[in-house]
Amino acid sequence: MIAPPPLKLRRASRVLGVIVLTSAIPLAGCARGCTSSRPPIHLNPSMDNQPKVLPQTASTFFYDGSSMRQPVPGTVPIGGLKEDSAFFTGKGADGQFVATIPVTADEALLERGRQRYGIYCQPCHDARGDGTGILYQQGTPTATFHDPKIANYPDGQIFDVITNGQGLMAGYRWPIPPADRWAIIAHVRELQRERQARVATAPTPAAAPASVEATADKPADKPAGTP
């Protein structure tokens, strides 16, 4: 049987344990918060000092000196294969503007077009397409969608105008995706049909009858040769 350590030795070990514990607490507290003039100790320095490429920086590794690489020639991004020429350009295979929108003009499309029209078109062309929006109020002429010239545009031509702009109108290629451009066109056509229906059903004003007094006061034609 092993005899227990002397009492003095046990007391000394307890005191030493307390000293070690009290010293470790402040060291642990300052491990990630205390200031020091010496560089920090990194347990895994490779995570901080590893070589990496940052955007828009130079590089001595690549032959062109640029860290950012160009896509492989012929690479097509997801969603970038635009084989449907009519949908993405408003022109058919023959290069001419398509006559009608290449999507189904259902209720969902018309509602989407009404919303997009209110955001991008209504400020200038007003809610009914009469061209009396903000620009018109400030003295700048704005096209009305009810002008016979514009009403006779093929849908593809309106798509091209929205995409690339025309006259004072800027192009909306980037703010408005192709699907929303067609939705706007469907809404514009709906505005034109509603206007034409109202004009067709409006009563025709009756012609005013000729004034009897005016006829009586009119001098009679003189025979030829009468002074």
C-alpha positions in Angstrom: 0.0 0.0 0.0 1.3 3.4 -1.0 1.4 5.9 1.7 -0.3 9.3 1.1 1.9 12.3 0.5 2.8 14.5 3.5 0.4 17.3 4.4 2.9 20.0 3.5 3.3 18.5 0.0 -0.4 18.4 -0.5 -0.8 22.0 0.6 2.0 23.1 -1.7 0.4 21.4 -4.7 -2.9 23.1 -3.9 -1.2 26.5 -3.8 0.6 25.8 -7.1 -2.7 24.8 -8.7 -4.4 28.0 -7.6 -1.5 30.1 -9.0 -1.6 28.3 -12.3 -5.3 28.8 -12.5 -5.3 32.5 -11.7 -2.5 33.0 -14.2 -4.3 31.2 -17.0 -7.6 33.2 -16.7 -6.1 36.6 -17.7 -4.0 34.9 -20.4 -7.1 33.3 -21.9 -8.9 36.6 -21.7 -6.2 38.5 -23.6 -5.7 35.7 -26.2 -8.0 37.6 -28.7 -8.5 41.0 -27.2 -5.4 42.5 -25.6 -3.2 44.9 -27.5 0.5 44.0 -28.1 3.4 45.5 -29.9 4.3 42.0 -31.1 2.7 40.3 -34.1 -0.1 37.9 -33.3 0.6 34.2 -33.2 -1.3 32.3 -35.9 -1.9 28.7 -35.2 -2.7 28.1 -38.9 -0.9 30.9 -40.8 -1.7 29.4 -44.2 -5.3 30.5 -44.0 -4.2 34.2 -43.7 -1.2 34.3 -45.9 -2.3 32.0 -48.7 -2.0 33.3 -52.3 -5.4 34.4 -53.8 -6.7 36.4 -56.7 -8.6 39.6 -56.0 -10.9 41.3 -58.6 -9.5 44.0 -60.8 -5.9 43.3 -59.7 -2.7 42.7 -61.6 -1.1 39.3 -61.8 2.4 38.1 -62.7 1.2 34.6 -63.2 -1.0 35.0 -66.3 0.5 36.1 -69.6 -1.7 39.2 -70.0 -1.0 40.5 -66.5 -4.6 40.4 -65.4 -5.8 38.3 -62.5 -9.4 38.1 -63.9 -9.8 35.6 -66.7 -11.9 35.9 -69.8 -14.5 33.3 -70.5 -13.4 30.4 -72.8 -14.2 31.4 -76.4 -17.6 30.1 -77.4 -18.8 29.8 -73.8 -22.5 30.6 -73.4 -23.8 31.5 -69.9 -26.9 30.0 -68.5 -29.8 31.8 -70.1 -27.6 33.3 -72.8 -28.5 31.1 -75.7 -31.0 33.4 -77.5 -32.0 31.2 -80.4 -35.5 32.6 -80.5 -34.8 35.7 -82.6 -38.4 36.9 -82.6 -38.6 36.9 -78.8 -35.2 38.6 -78.1 -35.0 41.0 -81.0 -38.6 41.5 -82.3 -37.4 40.4 -85.8 -38.1 37.2 -87.6 -35.7 35.0 -89.6 -36.1 37.3 -92.6 -34.9 40.3 -90.5 -38.3 42.0 -90.6 -40.3 43.1 -87.5 -42.8 40.5 -86.4 -46.4 41.5 -86.8 -47.6 40.2 -83.4 -46.1 39.4 -80.1 -44.5 35.9 -80.0 -46.1 35.0 -76.6 -49.6 34.3 -75.5 -51.4 37.4 -74.4 -53.3 35.9 -71.4 -54.6 37.6 -68.3 -51.3 37.1 -66.5 -49.3 38.7 -69.3 -51.7 41.7 -69.5 -51.5 42.2 -65.7 -47.7 42.0 -65.8 -47.7 44.5 -68.7 -50.0 46.9 -66.8 -47.6 46.9 -63.8 -44.5 47.4 -65.9 -46.2 50.1 -67.9 -47.1 51.9 -64.7 -43.4 51.9 -63.7 -41.5 52.6 -66.9 -44.0 54.2 -69.4 -46.8 55.9 -67.5 -44.6 58.8 -66.2 -44.1 60.1 -69.8 -47.0 58.6 -71.8 -49.7 58.8 -69.0 -52.0 56.0 -67.9 -54.0 55.9 -71.1 -51.2 56.3 -73.5 -52.1 59.9 -74.7 -48.6 61.2 -74.2 -49.5 63.8 -71.6 -47.2 62.8 -68.8 -44.4 64.6 -67.0 -42.4 65.5 -70.2 -45.5 66.9 -71.9 -46.3 69.0 -68.8 -42.8 70.4 -69.0 -43.2 71.4 -72.6 -41.5 68.4 -74.2 -43.5 66.7 -77.0 -44.3 63.0 -76.2 -45.7 60.4 -78.5 -49.2 59.1 -78.1 -49.9 55.5 -78.6 -53.1 56.4 -80.3 -51.4 58.1 -83.2 -52.4 56.1 -86.3 -48.7 55.9 -87.3 -47.8 54.2 -84.0 -51.0 52.2 -83.9 -50.0 50.7 -87.3 -46.5 49.7 -86.1 -45.9 46.0 -86.0 -45.4 44.6 -82.5 -41.8 43.9 -83.3 -41.1 47.5 -84.1 -42.5 48.7 -80.8 -40.3 46.1 -79.1 -37.3 47.5 -81.0 -38.2 51.1 -79.8 -38.4 49.9 -76.2 -35.1 48.1 -76.5 -33.0 50.7 -78.3 -35.0 54.0 -77.8 -36.1 56.4 -80.5 -36.0 60.2 -80.6 -36.1 61.6 -77.1 -36.9 58.2 -75.6 -34.0 56.3 -74.1 -33.5 52.6 -74.6 -34.7 50.2 -71.9 -32.7 47.2 -72.9 -31.2 46.7 -69.4 -34.0 47.8 -67.0 -36.8 45.8 -68.8 -36.2 42.1 -69.7 -37.5 40.9 -73.0 -40.5 39.1 -71.5 -41.6 42.3 -69.8 -41.2 44.3 -73.0 -43.7 42.0 -74.7 -46.0 42.3 -71.7 -45.9 46.1 -72.0 -46.7 45.8 -75.7 -49.7 43.6 -75.0 -50.9 46.2 -72.5 -50.4 49.1 -75.0 -52.4 47.1 -77.6 -55.2 46.7 -75.1 -55.2 50.5 -74.5 -55.5 51.0 -78.3 -58.4 48.6 -78.6 -60.2 50.2 -75.7 -59.8 53.6 -77.3 -61.0 52.4 -80.7 -64.0 50.8 -79.1 -65.0 54.0 -77.4 -64.6 56.0 -80.6 -66.7 53.5 -82.5 -69.6 53.6 -80.0 -69.5 57.3 -79.4 -72.7 59.1 -80.9 -72.0 61.2 -84.0 -73.0 64.8 -83.5 -75.9 65.9 -85.7 -75.2 68.5 -88.4 -76.5 72.0 -87.5 -79.4 73.1 -89.8 -78.8 76.0 -92.1 -80.1 79.4 -90.8 -83.2 80.6 -92.6 -82.4 84.2 -91.8 -78.9 83.9 -93.2 -80.3 82.5 -96.4 -82.9 85.3 -96.7 -80.2 88.0 -96.1 -77.9 86.6 -98.8 -78.3 88.7 -102.0 -79.5 86.8 -105.0 -77.1 86.1 -107.8 -77.3 88.6 -110.6 -77.7 87.6 -114.2 -74.5 87.6 -116.2 -73.7 91.0 -117.6 -75.9 92.9 -115.0 -73.9 95.8 -113.4 
